[in-house]
Amino acid sequence: MAVKKTASGKVDRRTKEGKEIAARMAKARAARAGAAKKTQSTLKKTKSGKVDKRTKEGKAICERMAKARKAQNSLANRLKRLFR
């Protein structure tokens, strides 16, 4: 099946095959957009786009980050860095 192309090299959407391709692409775009919406985070963010630290989830994130920063300078981790 040879798909007709326009002068610029794009698929000609006026043909039967072109319309089928366009329909499949539209369906794929819609499915991808639907999947992206489901994986989006529900965290509240400030105007600048950072996580709002006043919310319950934001406070939990801050706690985890503080714990990670503290663990980064632990004796065991310093020894690991020293003998890499």
N, C-alpha and C positions, 0 to 999 in steps of 0.2 A: 504494500500500500504506500504509494507516494503521496506525501502530504504537500499540498500546494503552498507555496510561500509568497509573500508579498515582495515588492521591489526592495524593501529594506532587509529582507531575510527572515522576517517573523512568520509564524504560521498564519495562514489566511483563515480568519474565523468565519468567513462567509460560506465556506464549503461545509459539507456534511461532516467530514473527518475533523475539520477545524473546530466545529461546534462541539463535537464529542470530546475533543481534547480540552477545550475550554471548560466544559462542564465537569470533567474529572479533576481539573486543576482547582476549580472553585470549591469542589467537594473536599479536596485534600487541604486547601487553605482553611476552610471552615473547621475541619477536624483538628488541624494543628492549633488553631486559635482556641478551640474548646479545651484542648488538653493543656494549653498554656495557662488558661484561666484557673483550672483546677489546682495547679501546682503553685499558684501565687500565694505568698505569705499574707496572713491576716494581721500582721503587726501594724500598730498605729505608728505613723511616722510624723516628724515635725515638718515644717515648711521647707527646711533645707534638705529633707530626705533622710535624715538620720532617725534611728529608732527612738521613740518617745520613752524616756527613762522613768516617766511618772506612772506608766501602766504596770500591771502585774507582770506581764511578759517581759517588758523592758527591764524591770528590776531583777528578774531571774537571769536575764542575759548579762547584766552588769555583775551579778554575783559570780557567774561562771567565768567571766573574763578576768575578774579580780583573782579568782582561784587559780586560773591558768597563769596569770602574771606572777603570782606568788610562787607557784611550782616551778616556773622557769628559772628562778634563782636558787632553787634548793641545792643542797650539797650534792645529791646524786646527779642532778642534771649538770651541775658545774663540772663534776668529775667526768661525765660523759663527753662534754664539750672539750675538756682538756685532753682526753685520750682518743680523739677522733683521728 
